[in-house]
Amino acid sequence: MNEETHNSQPGKRWVVKIGSSLITNDGQGLNLTAIKSWMNEFAELRRRGYELILVSSGAVAEGMARLGWQQRPHTLHELQAAAAIGQMGLVQAYEKYLQEHDLHSAQVLLTHEDLRDRQRYINARSTLTTLLLLGVIPVVNENDTVATDEIRFGDNDNLAALVANLISADQLIILTDQAGIFNKNPGLYDDAELIESCSTNDKILDIVAGPSHHALGRGGMLTKVSAARRAERSGTSTIILSGKQGTPLLAIANGQYTGTTIMPAIEPLNARKQWIANQLQVMGKLHLDAGASQVLRSGRASLLPIGVVSVEGRFKRGDLVACLDAQQHEIARGLINYNADETSKILGKSSADIEQVLGYIDEPELINRDNLAVL
């Protein structure tokens, strides 16, 4: 693709994620030259009126370098220690190079638990929005030192998408060590072609997005595609491109970049439904019949007990549950009005029968449409 292919200017509220393979020198400390160059771009974009949030990987790798460790540790407490030490180096580097442009930065450490709790979710959104209004560059990372599952299973691609949802970003920009997403592995096939533009529901993304082969990165293109699909819930488009050459962020701002643009294929969800859809842990599963699945996919209906054929899990009223169709695909998730035992008793029943079966009725629906997010 030539650099003139993208000729429209994207919106001006961006979340920029930079991966470990770019930020570090093959695990041997931070690549300060690259970090300075990116912060120069941030400064120029701020002068043009862009609002920017940086989601930065590299804490564990920087901590390993400071400790003189050659191999990534396996024990959780060592990973947490490395992240705590390395985070200091990341903050120092970003602060130093932004201050050269009279810009302030702010450190924001998040866990998925922060985004699962509704009040903490709202607080995080308010803080980030306020920082942007003040012209500050928030530097976001996962709080690896206290969140046990983030180091094991988390990735900053999806964290960046969650942040994009939080602030209703126009663009999620993922800088990586690849030029974008290709139709086949460019390391194995000379005729591999860059996918310049597609939508989140394009089936080729599921075919070509594989796991990472980089020793430090835990993402790979699979998590980047997942992030793009999560980001679309707030109407955010995603751009994946190489952070190694030139000035990639300015190239995007100028509408002249080489990379993969993934456009949303669904209408943006409202803030509450974004929060529901972005929960990472469901407490139970509801298996639906064909009729209920079809109605739910419309996005305009509540889930009634008559459409549920079986229940999994031990959940209580108000917990998040997943709704699965006959092919075991998760089609929606929501906050349920009845606990697992109650749900098992009324599944397949008409709403008019709930009081007769249970002896009482809280709500006529299992999940009200206002508490239901279609995926």
JOSUL-V930074 format. One record per helix or strand of 3 or more residues. SS is the DSSP state (A for helix, B for strand). FROM is the first residue (numbers start at 1). LEN is the number of residues. Records with the same first field share a line. If there is no record, write none. Layout:
SS=FROM-LEN  FROM-LEN
//
This chain:
B=13-6  51-6  105-6  137-6  171-6  197-3  237-6  260-4  284-5  308-6  320-5  330-6  372-3
A=20-4  32-16  59-9  76-24  112-5  118-16  148-6  156-12  204-5  220-15  248-6  271-7  290-8  305-3  340-7  351-8  369-3
//
